[in-house]
């Protein structure tokens, strides 16, 4: 969508991909050696240690993540388990020892993990040692201190251990400060426990938790049946999620235009009259239906009636977004139902 209806020529150079865009190319990181350390042998050694420590299927098959290109450059691919948290991936890569560590180093990190003042760094360093650290991190889940349990569970999730799922779900519910990190880790752990716990969190009393769980589930699998999504008018997505949860309407216009309806049906509460782009939605006191009018300089005036159920109103507006030949048409900015301006009955 370019111009957004502005007559200025300069505005025609500005546009928006309403449904968002996705790069289909692999975008690697580039590790550059310091100027005084430019040696082909060192680049090969760095790549070998990364490949020995971090594994990840790429394109359906096991593939090496790091590839030395010359004496100063190592190309680094992002594995699936870190696709949602690439800053953490880079921190972990930088903590991988160039030499295989001995038992004393691992034992010291296992002890530091149980110390709340050292647990954050210790958990990252254990994660940087690969799957051999899973047993030590599992012992951290038994700690009485919540920070130790969280750091251990987060590291276990990125190492692919299902043992982290239950603890991360508990932190989503009980620790708001750690909610975003816990949800990201759950979404990165593509195991059955993640699907089960995120499905349970969709019914949480917290609005932030419910939508966060929805986003995490969508990050794992956009076609997950629990999400119940449908693209309308080629413009935005409408989801019905967790019908047993408390009612909630969430509208998002960034990255992806979507409306998510949680819980029981939501109804518009008359009387109301509001404008949404080319559309006028009206109902008088006592009406059991609302009238949606579209006023267009090109198509004239057209009207439809629907129930007061918010989902019906959204779908009716989406139907207006199709031209007479049935082709999909992108809705202009502002043509979504302006929820902050209307009253809803829950």
N, C-alpha and C positions, 0 to 999 in steps of 0.2 A: 504494500500500500504506500504510494508516494504522494507527497503534497498535502494530504489530509484536507483537501478541499480549498487550499489557499491559492489565490490567483497569482501569487508572486512566482516568477520563474526560478528564483533561488531555492524556494521551498520544494520544487520538483526534484531537487538533487538529494532530498532527505526522504528516507523511507523506513518502513518497519515491516519485518517479517512477522506477521501477527501470531502465527503458531510457533515461532522460534525456529532456530536453525541448528543443525548438527554437522560438525565436520566429520567426513567419512575417512579422512586420512589419519594414519598413525602419527601422533605428535610426540617424538621422543625428547628426552632431556639430553643436554650435552655437558659432560664432565670435562673440565679443562684442568690440566695439571699446572701447578705453579711453574713460573719461568725457570726456577732453579732445579726443577724436578722433571724436566722433559726428557723422558727415556722410554723407549719402546718397551723395554722389559717391565718397567713399572706400570705402564698402561695395560699390558697383558695381565699382569699380576692383579691389578685392581678389578679388571673384568672377570677374571677367574674366580676371585673371592666373592664377588657379587653373585655370580651364577651358582656357586656352590651353596650360598646361604639362602637366597630367595628363589623360590620356584613359582611358576605360574603358567597356566595354559594360555597360549596365544593363538587365536584362530583354530581352537579345538585340539591343539597338540602342544606337548611340552616343548618349550623353546627357550634358548638362552636369552636373558634380558639385556646383558651388557656385551658390547662388541667394541674392541679397540680398533680405532681407525688409523692412528699414526702415533707418533711419540708424545703427543700432547692432548689427544682427544679420545674420549670413550663415549659412545652413543648408548643411552640408557632408555629402554622401553619400560612403560608402566604396566605392571601386572594387574589383573582384574581386582584383586583384593585391596588394592590401593587407589583404584580409579576415582573414588569419592574423597580421598584425603591425600592428595599428592604432596602437600608440605610435610606430612608425617613420613611419607615414603622417602623423601630426600633426607630427612633427619636420620632415619634408620640406616640408609645407605652410607651416610657419612660416619656412622658409628661402627660399621663392620670392620673388625681388625684385619690388618693385612696378613697376619699370621694366624694360623689356627690356635686359639687360646688353650691354655692348659686347664687342668681341673681346679687349680687354686683360684684362677680368675673367675670361673663359673661359680665356685663356692662363695667367693666374696660378694658377687652380684646377688646371689640368692639370699645372703644375709642382709645386704643393703635393701633388698626389696621389701623386707619386713619392717624397715625403719621408715616411718612416715616422712621424715625430713630428707630421705634419700630415694624414696620409692619411685618418683617420677623418672629420674635419670636411669635408675637401675632397671626399671621395666623396659625402657627403650633399648638399653644395651643388651638385655636378655633377648628382646625381639630381634636385635641385629645379629644374634648368634644362630637364629633359625629354629627349626622344630626341636632341636635338642634341648631347648630351654622350656619346653611345655611343662614338664614335671615340676620344675621350680616355680613357674608361674601359677600352677594349680595350687601349690601350697600357699601362695599369696591370697587365694580366694578364701582361705580359712581364717584370715586375720580378723581381729576385732576392730581394726581401724578402717573406716570406709574408704579413705583415699588409697590405702594399700590394695583393698579388694577391687576398686575401680581400675587402677593402673594395671593390675594383673589381668583383669577381665578384658580390658581394651587390647592389651598386647596379645592375649590368647586369640581374640577375634581375628586380628590381622595375620595370625599364624594358622588360621583355619580350624581352631579347636572349638567344637560345639559346647565344651564345658563353660564357655563364657556367656552363653545366651541368657540363662536364668538371672545371673547377677546383673548384666547390663540392663535387662528389662526392669529389674527392681530399681536401678538408679534412674531410669527414665521417669518412673513414677514418684520416687521419693526425693530426688536431688535435682531441682530445677537448674542449678548452675552447671550440672554435668549432663543435662538432658540431650543437648545437641550432639555432644561427643559420643554419648552412648548410642543414640539413634544412628549416627554415621557408622559406628563400629558394627551394629547389628545389620545394617544394610550391606556392609562389606563382607559379612559372614554369610555366604549363600548356602546355608544349611537348613535342615528342616526346623530346627529350634528357632531360627530367626523368623521364619514364616509364621510359626505358631505364636510366638510372643508378640510379634507386631500385630497380628490379627487380634489378639487379646487387648492390646493397647488401643485399638480403634474404639473401644468402648469405655475408655477412661473418662473420669469426670472432668479432667483438665482439657480445655480446648486446645492448648498448645501441644499437649501430648497426642491428642487424637489426630490433628493434622500432621504432626511430625511423623507419627506412625504411618499415616497414609503416604507421605512423601518417601519414607524409607521403603515401604512395600513397592511403590512404583519404581524406585531405583533398582530394586531386585528384579522385578518383572512387570513391565507396563501392561501386560495382558492378564495379570492375575485376576481371577474371577471375583475376588472380594472387592476389587476397586470399582467394578461395574461402570466402566466409562464408555462414553459415546461422543464422537466428534459431530458437532452440529454446524451446518451451513459452511463447512470448511473453514470455520473461524475460531471456534473455541470448543473446549471439552466440558461435558457435563457428567459428573460422577454422583452416584448414590452409594454411600458407604455406611456400614455398621447401623442397620435400621434399629437395633436395640439400644443404641447409645443416646445420650442426651442430645436434643436438637442443636444444630449448628450449621451456619451457612458461611463458607469461606470462598472469597473471590480473589483471584490472582491474575495480574496482567503482566507480570515480569517473567521472562524466560518462556513461560507457556501460559496462554490465556485459558483459564479453567474456572469452573464453579463446582464446588464440592458440597453436597448436601448430606449431612449426617442426621441420623435419628429419624423420628417420625416426620410425616409430611408437614411442611411449613406453608402457611397461608398468608396472603396479603390481607391487611386489615383495613376495610373501607371506613370512612370515605378517604379517597386519595386522588390526586391528579399530579402527575409528574411527567417530565419530558426526558427522553433518552435518545439523543441524536435525532433521527427522522421519526421516531416513534413517540406517541402520546399514550400513556396508560391511565385509564380513569375508572372510577367506580364511585357510586354515591352510597350514602348510609343505607344499610339494609339490603344492598345488592348481594346476590350469591354468585355473580359473574363479573368479570371486568372486561372492558372494551379496549382493544389495542388498535390504534390508528397509525397508519404510515402515511406521512405527507411528503411527497417527493416532487420536485420540479419536473422530473422526467417521466414519472409513472403516475402522477396524480395522487388521489387520495384513495386508500383502501383500508378496510376495517375487518377485524375478526374479534370474536368473543371467545373467552375461555373461562374455566373455573378460577377461583381465587387461589388455587394451589400454586405456589411459586414455581414449581417444576413445569406446570402446564404453561404458565406465562413465559418462561424462558424458552420453551420449545416452540411456542407460537411465534415469538419474535424471530427465532431461528428459521422458521418456515418462511417468514417474510424475506429472509436473506437469500432465497433462491429466486432466480428470475423465471419468467413464464415458460422457458424452454426446459427447465429443470436443472440447468447447470448451477454449480455452486458459486456463490458470490461472497466475497470477503466483506464482513460488516465493518463499517467505519468506526473510528475511535469514538467511544461514548455511547455506543448503541447497546451496551449491556444494561440490564436492569440496575439502576442506581440504588443498591440496597441501603446505603446510609441515609437516603432521603425518604424511605418509605417505612411503614410500620408492618411488622410481621407478627402473626399469632402462632405461638408454639403450643 
